[in-house]
Amino acid sequence: VNDGSLPTGAFVDPTRSFTFQFEGRTIPALAGQSIGAALYAAGQRIFTRSFKYHRPRGLFCVSGDCPNCLMNVDGRTNVRTCVEPARPEQKVTHQNAWPSLEFDCLRLFDTFSRHLPVGFYYKRFHRPRWMWPIFEHTVRHIAGLGRVDIHHAAHDQGAMEYVHADVCVIGGGRAGMTEALRAAEDGGQVVLLERLPQLGGRTLLVAYAGDDELTRKCRSHANIRVCLETTAFGLYEGNLIAAFSGNTLLKIRAGRIVVCTGGRQQPFVLANNDLPGVFPGDGVLRLARLYGVPAGQRAVVLTDSDEGQALALQLQQIGISVAAVVDQRPAAEPGHKTDWPMYLANTVLSATARARLISVLIQDSKSGQSQEIHCDLLCMAGRRQPAVELLLQAGVRFRHEDGCWKIDKEVPGISWGKSPSRQPLSLGERGYDSLPSPPGTGVGGEGEATSKYFVCLCEDVTEKDLHQAVAEGFDEIETLKRYSTANMGPCQGKMCGQNVVEICARLTNRPVGAVGTTTSRPPVVPVELATLAAAHAHHPVRRTPLHHWHEASSAVFMDAGLWKRPESYCGPAEEVRSVRSSLGMIDVSTLGKFEIVGPDAVELLERIYLNRWSDLRPGRARYGAMCNEDGILIDDGVAGRLATDRFYMTATTGNADAIFQWLELWKATWRLDVTLIDRTSAMAAMNLAGPHAREVLAALADFDVSGKSFPYMGFREGRVAGVPCRVLRIGFVGELGYEIHCPNACARPVWEALMDEGKKFAIRPFGVEAQRILRLEKGHILIGQDTDALSNPLEAGLEWMVRFDKAAFIGKEPLLRLQEMGPRSRLVGFTMLDDARVLPEGSQVVDDGRPVGRITSTRYSPTLGKSIGLAWVPRERARVGYRFEIRWNGMDVPATVVPLPFYDPDGIRLKSC
Amino acid sequence: MNPIPQAVARTPLHEWHVRHGVVLEIQDGWYLPASAGVNISDGLILTDQSTSAKFHVLGKEAASIAGELAGSTDLRANEVREIESAYICSLAPDRIGVYANSTNATGLHNLLIELCEKRKAELVDMTGAEAAFNLSGHEVEAVLRRLTPLDVSPAGFPPGTCAATIVVGIRVLLLRPRAPSREAVRIYVPWDLAEYLWSTITEVAGNLT
C-alpha cells in the first residue's frame, strides 16, 4: 500500500474515494485508479487463471495489452482491469477459474501438461470416433475466456462519430505532441488520439510533474482536437482510422496519419516467467506513477540493455529497493555508482513463488554458477520494441538489417513519430545467440517437467511448444503461429511477437529477417462488439403516408425491404371475403412509380418490356413484364400512357430502386432522348377493390368512372376527394378495382374520404397477406416469389406477352433459343387432394420418389374453400389432372394440377361494366 | 354529388408533431407547425420545412436555366446560389434543384415553367417527394458528425454549397446556406424516410454530451 512515499499517481484524485465489490469483498479505491490497481493495493495478487494450464496470473503489463488481468465487471466479460477505471458500486468477479482464483480445480491441466502438447486438439480425442461429440462438448465448455451472459441486459448502446482532419496523430507522447503541434502550426486541422487519460506517454512514467509546456501548448492550440482515452484499433485504406472512446466508435479520415505509438519492453523467456510478481519494468512504473500503487518492496531487475540501470533508478525513486540488477550482456557500464549489486553476463534462470514471488535463481553464463536472490518483484527491462501494428496494417513494410527492423517500404500519407531522443522504428534484436540457452529450454529438457518457459501468455504457449511445432514442420512464421496459436490471443502478439520470431529464427538456423513477421490485422486491441455495432445502429424505415392510419387501425406490420407494410388488420380470411363480397382497400404506396418523358419514351418501353407499347393509346394502361439479358424475368408492373411522349409506370416494391437504375442504364446505353423521373417517394397509391368499388369512386371523383368511359385497363387523371390523382383501372386481386395514385401530402385525406364513402358497403382495409391470397386465387404470379434466377416468361405462363415480332427487347435472343428448344418446365396451378392442408412454400414436388420441382405459393383460399398453390413441374407433367406428390416432413402429400386462374376464369368480375 | 371539402396537405412529420403536442395551423393548404422549430438539445433547433416548395429541373439545359435564374454564369458542381426567395443547387450536370423558402412560391413556379418550356427542360415538382428540415444551432456540426461520413467542417462543407450524401444510411441532400450563419444546415430527404431521419436526429442530438 502506498505509505506516502510515492506520488499519488498521475491519474488519481486522492480527495475522492469510494468502494466497489470484488468476490464479496469491499475494496477501497481512489477516483482515477484502475480496478487492477485498487485490487493490487488491497493485496490481491492473482487476477486470473491462464487460458490452457490454469496457472495463476497477476498484473503484468498494466497497459491493457496482456491477458493477465481479465475479469468480469458488472456483467461485461474479459474487461482489462489493469486499465479499466474503478467506479463506485462496481461488481467485479473473476473468470476462467473454478471454484476460486486461489484454488482452481482445472490447474490439473498444468500437472498433466505432458499430455496436452502443442496442437493437441488435432491429435487427441478422435478415437474412438463415437466419443468425439462428448470430447467436443467438453473441450468447448472448458476452452475460451470468460462467459457471455446472453440474458444480461444490454449495455449502453454505442454511438458513432465521423471525424475529418488534415492530420491525425496516434499517440499523445512527446513525439506525438511534437508532430501534432508542428502540423497545427502549419495551419492544419489536427486530431491527436491518446489512449490514456492524459497526454505525456512515457514521460508520465519517468517522473510525473503535471502538465509541461508541450502538453499545455497542445491542449490549448485551436487547431488541435485532443481525444483522450481514445484508442486507435485499425488503419484501413484511404487513410481511415478506426478508434473508440468509451462506447463511441470513431471513424477518422485524415489527409496524413502520424503513428507515434511508442514502444514496449519485450519480456524475457525464463522458467516460470508468468508468476504473479514478474513484471515488465514499465508495468511496475505504471502501477506506481499512474495509479499510486507500489508493486512490491524488493526487486530484481533483469535486463539486456541500458534500460536496466534506468529502471533500477526509477524503482529506487518510488521506494522499491533493488536487490540486484542482472545484465545479460558480458560487459556494461552503469555510468555511475550504483547502490545495488550488479551481475554482468548473468541471466535469471527461474522464478519461484508460493502465494507470492519469493526468489529468483540467477546464473553466471561464464562460470555456470548459480545463486538465489530473495525478492518479491522481478522487473524485466528488455530492449524496447516499437509498436508498429498500425503501420503494418497501413502497408508499411520492414526489413531486418544490422540487428534491427528498418523501414523497407513507405506508404504515402503515413508517417511515424521521430522523437529526438530515441531511434524510431528499429526493432532491436536481443542477443539470444550470444548467450547460452538456459537449461530446460529444449524439447524435453531438464526442468521442463516442473517449470514452463512462456513465450505467449495469452495462449499459454511455451518455448517447448515452439520447438515441437518446428520439429513437426511448422517452421514458417505464419504456419508456426497458426499451429501453436502464439500471437493469436488477446494481445495479438504485442507481448510475444518478437520473441516468437527470434525463437523461430534460432530453431531454423535462419536470420531474423528471413523469418519475417506475422500479419497485423485490425483490431490491434479488443473492441466490444457493441461498439462495433454502433456503426450499424441505425436501421432506416420507410413509412407510407398512411402508416399512422394503419397503426391506429391495429394493423400488424411486416417488413418489405425498408418499408413497413400492413400484413393484416382483422385477419386475412375476413379481409379476402370483404373484397370478394363487397369492398376493400389496400395501401400500395410502396410500389415503384416512374414517369418516362420524351420523344423516345415509347421506344424505351418497347425495348424494356416483353410486350408491345407503341399501340397503347393515351388514357390506357397495360400490364408488362421485363427480362434481363439472359431472358430471366426480373420484374413486372403496369404502365399507363399520359400523352404521346409521357408514360407513368409502376414496378414491384422490392425492385423499385433496381428497376429505376435499370431504366437509367438502358436509357444511357441506347442514348435515348428520355427523361426518367422517380416518383416513388412523391406519390401514394391505394387499391380500391370489390364489387362496390365503382360506386365509392364515383361519389368522390370529378370524372366519369362508368364502365363505358373508364373500362378495364383504363387510365385517368382527375380529382378524387378534391385531390389531383392518377387512377388506373386494374385488377391484381381479381375484382373490379381502381389503383388511385395521389401526392403523398394528400394521401391521408383521400384514403379517409374513400373509407368514409365505403362505410355504406362495409369497406375493410386489407393487408399484404389478404392481397397474396386474392392474387393467388386469380392465378397472378409474383415475380421473385413464384420465379427465381432461372425463370423465364415462356415457362412462367407469360408466353402470351412475349412479342418476338418486335425489333428488339432485352432478352429476346435467349428467349428465341428457348422457344426453339421448347420449355423444360412450367408454372402450374394445383390444389391439394386434402382440401385444408397448406404446405410450406418451397416444398419439393416429387414424382416416383424423385424431386422434379417445387411449390412457390400456397394458401388456403377462403373463397374456394380449399388449399391452392403454384408449382414448377416438368413440362410433360404440366397437364390438367396430373397428380403429383409434395414432400413435406418426410411424407409425400398428394396434389393435382388444375387450370388457372382458380377464380373468375373468364374475368367477368374483373372487367365488370 | 356533395361538394368535397378541400383536402389539407400534411407533412410526413404531421403525426410526430401531433404526438409531441406541437400546435398546427392551416396555411396555404398545409398543416404547419405554429412554432418556429423544436428544441431537440441545448443549442440545436430542428424545424420541419417540408411544406416549402421544391423543384427539380431535368435535362441538358438545366445548367443554363440555373445560370439564368442565378445570374450570368453557370453554377459549379455542388454550388448553392441564393436568389430572392430560393436556393438553386447544381445536383448533376443535367439536374438542378430549386428550393424555395416558403410554401407559396407561385411566382417562382411560373418562372420555372416559362424557362423550362422555352429551353425544353423537364420541371418536376418535388414538394411532395422530399421533406425538408432545418437544423440550426452551435451544435450542428457535432450532431452531423454522428450522422454522416461527410466532412461537415467549414473546410469540407463550406457555406454556399450542397452535398448529396448518406445520413444514417439514407441518401439525402445537405445544403449549407451562406446566410444567416454556418450554424444552419438544410436537409432534404425522401418523404417516406423523413420521419425516420427526424427521429434519429432527435435521438442522437439528445445523446450529445
Chai-1 contact restraints between the chains, C-beta under 6 A:
chainA,res_idxA,chainB,res_idxB,connection_type,confidence,min_distance_angstrom,max_distance_angstrom,comment,restraint_id
A,M160,B,R146,contact,1.0,0.0,6.0,A-B,restraint_1
A,E161,B,R145,contact,1.0,0.0,6.0,A-B,restraint_2
A,E161,B,R146,contact,1.0,0.0,6.0,A-B,restraint_3
A,Y162,B,R145,contact,1.0,0.0,6.0,A-B,restraint_4
A,Y162,B,P149,contact,1.0,0.0,6.0,A-B,restraint_5
A,H164,B,D151,contact,1.0,0.0,6.0,A-B,restraint_6
A,H164,B,G156,contact,1.0,0.0,6.0,A-B,restraint_7
A,H538,B,V168,contact,1.0,0.0,6.0,A-B,restraint_8
A,H538,B,G169,contact,1.0,0.0,6.0,A-B,restraint_9
A,H538,B,T200,contact,1.0,0.0,6.0,A-B,restraint_10
A,P540,B,G169,contact,1.0,0.0,6.0,A-B,restraint_11
A,P540,B,I170,contact,1.0,0.0,6.0,A-B,restraint_12
A,P540,B,Y196,contact,1.0,0.0,6.0,A-B,restraint_13
A,V541,B,Y196,contact,1.0,0.0,6.0,A-B,restraint_14
A,R542,B,D192,contact,1.0,0.0,6.0,A-B,restraint_15
A,R542,B,L193,contact,1.0,0.0,6.0,A-B,restraint_16
A,R543,B,D192,contact,1.0,0.0,6.0,A-B,restraint_17
A,R543,B,E195,contact,1.0,0.0,6.0,A-B,restraint_18
A,H548,B,E15,contact,1.0,0.0,6.0,A-B,restraint_19
A,V597,B,E122,contact,1.0,0.0,6.0,A-B,restraint_20
A,T675,B,L58,contact,1.0,0.0,6.0,A-B,restraint_21
A,T675,B,E122,contact,1.0,0.0,6.0,A-B,restraint_22
A,I677,B,V124,contact,1.0,0.0,6.0,A-B,restraint_23
A,S681,B,A129,contact,1.0,0.0,6.0,A-B,restraint_24
A,S681,B,P190,contact,1.0,0.0,6.0,A-B,restraint_25
A,S681,B,W191,contact,1.0,0.0,6.0,A-B,restraint_26
A,S681,B,D192,contact,1.0,0.0,6.0,A-B,restraint_27
A,A682,B,G128,contact,1.0,0.0,6.0,A-B,restraint_28
A,A682,B,A129,contact,1.0,0.0,6.0,A-B,restraint_29
A,A721,B,I4,contact,1.0,0.0,6.0,A-B,restraint_30
A,G722,B,I4,contact,1.0,0.0,6.0,A-B,restraint_31
A,G722,B,Q6,contact,1.0,0.0,6.0,A-B,restraint_32
A,G722,B,A7,contact,1.0,0.0,6.0,A-B,restraint_33
A,V723,B,A7,contact,1.0,0.0,6.0,A-B,restraint_34
A,P743,B,G128,contact,1.0,0.0,6.0,A-B,restraint_35
A,N744,B,G128,contact,1.0,0.0,6.0,A-B,restraint_36
A,N744,B,W191,contact,1.0,0.0,6.0,A-B,restraint_37
A,A745,B,A9,contact,1.0,0.0,6.0,A-B,restraint_38
A,A745,B,R10,contact,1.0,0.0,6.0,A-B,restraint_39
A,A745,B,G128,contact,1.0,0.0,6.0,A-B,restraint_40
A,C746,B,A7,contact,1.0,0.0,6.0,A-B,restraint_41
A,C746,B,A9,contact,1.0,0.0,6.0,A-B,restraint_42
A,R748,B,R10,contact,1.0,0.0,6.0,A-B,restraint_43
A,P749,B,A7,contact,1.0,0.0,6.0,A-B,restraint_44
